[in-house]
Amino acid sequence: MIKVVSLIIAFFLLFIIEPVLENGIQASSQKIILPIGTDRTADYSKWSKKIIGRYGDHRKSYVQGHKHSGIDIQGNLGETVYPIANGTVVKVFREFPNQTIYIKHKVSENTIIFSVYIHVEDIQINIGDRVSEETPIARIFNQEELAAADFGTPPHLHFEIRHNIDDRGEATFKSMTLKELNKYCIDPLIFFKNPTLNF
């Protein structure tokens, strides 16, 4: 009888409690929301007008002609940036104007992705930190910082979804074709429509 009870407890801990603890909630029910805005529901119809740069667009900065590796979401000066879901901070780059945060997420049983937040200030997290969608991680540039960056754009968050970060971030500014870019990145608009796809 004791062995049977022990087996039941072990099963409960292994298959029920552990998946819940891994990301704070069960991976199959991972909630995905937007990184900025007053309504962060990932409903494209509500925020499509805020996209001022699309995945795969031609870019003149850094390596001339590279493909844009994410989307630029227009925000307000100094607006707080949050993670799109529960996850773990795995990389932080702190050099202006390209300060970057990488967060690892398990969005389904078979899908690990990395969300990336670029052109941010006042980074409030460190590598190894566990975060939720309500954790402030940084903010969009203020007026002075935006002028210093000299992007010629409204205040915005450059946001990426990646299935691979082995390139040390270089795909962001070196990918000359969509084939090269897709090796590391995913179009965030496709991801938001179906975050459990096995990319």
N, C-alpha and C positions, 0 to 999 in steps of 0.2 A: 504493500500500500504506500509506504514512504517513497519507494522508487517511482511509482506512478505519479505521485504528487510532485516529486522533484522534476520529472520529465515535463509535466504540464507547466510548471513555473519556468523551466528553462526555455520551453517553446514560446511562452508568453514574452519573456525578456528578449529573446533573439529575434522573433518575427513581428512583434507588436510594438514594444517599447523602443527598440533600437532604431527602426526606420523613422519613428516620430522624432527622436532626439537629433538625428543627423542634421536636419536643417531647421529644427524647431517645429516643423509640421511634416506630415507625410509628404514624400516627394510627389506622389500622384496628385496631391491637392495644392501644389505650390502656386501661390497667387502671383501674377505678373502685373505690375502697374508701371506707370510712366515715372521718369526720374524728376520731373519738375511740373509745376502747375498747381492750381487750386483744386482742379478735378483731375486726379491722376489715373482714372480708369483708362485702360488701354483700348479705348474705342476710337478707331481711326476717324470716324465722322466728326468727332468732337475736337480733334487737335490737328488735323491735316493741314490747316492753313498756317500753322506755326512752323512747318518744315520749310527751311530756307536753303537747304542743301541736301541733295539726295545721294543715296548709295550709287556708286559707279560714275558720278559726275566727273567731268574733266577738271583738273586742278592745276593752277600755274605755280603754286608755292612749292618750296623744297625741291623735289625732283620734278622738273618741268613736265607736265602732261600726265602725272600719275592719276589713278582712279581714287575718287573719294571713298573712304573705307567705312563710312557710317552715314548718319543723318545729322544735320544741324537743326536743333530745335530752338526756335527763338523764345527767349524768356525775358524777364525783367532784370534790370541792373541789380546785382547783389542778391539775386534770388537763390534760395537754398536748394541744393541738389541732394536727392535721396537715392538709395539703391532701388532697383526694379523688383527685388524679391529678397528673401533671406539668403545669406551667403557668407563667404569668408574672403577677406581682403588678401590678395596674393601678391600684389605688386603696386608700388607707388613711385611715381616719377615727379620730382619737385622743381623742375627748371622752367621758369617763365619764358614764353607764354603757353607752353605745352604741358603744364602740370596734368598728370594723368593718374587715375585710380582704376585698378583692375579688380573685379570681384568675381569669384567662382560660385556658380549655382548648380544645384542638381534640380532640374525642372521636371524630370520624370525619372522613372526607374532606369531608363536607358540613355538619358540625355544629360550631359554636363555641358554647360556653356559658361562663357565669361562675358560680363557686361563691363564696358569701358567708358569712362567719363573724362573728357579732355577739355582743356582751357578752363580750369577751375582754380579758385583761390581759397585760402583759409581751410586747407585740408585738415579734417578733424579725426582721422582714423590712421591706423598703422597696420603694417603687414601682420597677419594672423588674427586680427580682430574679427569677431563674428558680428554681422550686422543684419538688421531687418529692414523692411521697406519703410519703416518710420525712423531710421537712424540718419540724422543729418551727417553727410560726409564731406561737404564742401559748399561752395557757392559760385554762381556765375560772376564774371568780372563786374566791377563797378565802373563808373564813367572814366576815371583816371586810368585804370588798368586796361580798359578797352581801347583808349586812345594810345597807350603805350604799346599795345600789341599790334596796332595799325593793320587790322584785318580788313577794314573798310566794310564791315558788316554790322548789323544790329547785335545787341548782346545775345549770346546763344550758348548752348551746350552741344559740343560735338559728342555724339553718342554712338558706340559700336556694340555689336554682338559678335562674339568670336567663338569658334569651336576649337581654336588652337592658338596658343600664345608662344609657341616655340621660336618664333621669328624675332623675339625681343622687341616687338612693337614695330618693326621696320616695314611691315606690309602696309601700315597706315600711310606712309609717304613714299613708298617705292614701287607699289604694284602698278604696272603699266597697262595691264589687261584685266578684264573681269576674271579670266581663268586664274591668273596669279592671285588676285584678291580673294576669290572664293576658296582658295586653299586654306585661308585663315579666318575669313570673315563671313558673315551672313547678313543679308539685307535686313535691317531691323524691322522694316514694314512687313516682310514675310514672316519674321519671327513673331511679332505681336499678334498676327492673325492666327498662328498655330504654334505656341511655344513648346509643345511636346513632340514636334517633328524630330526624327533622328537625323540630324544634319551630318 
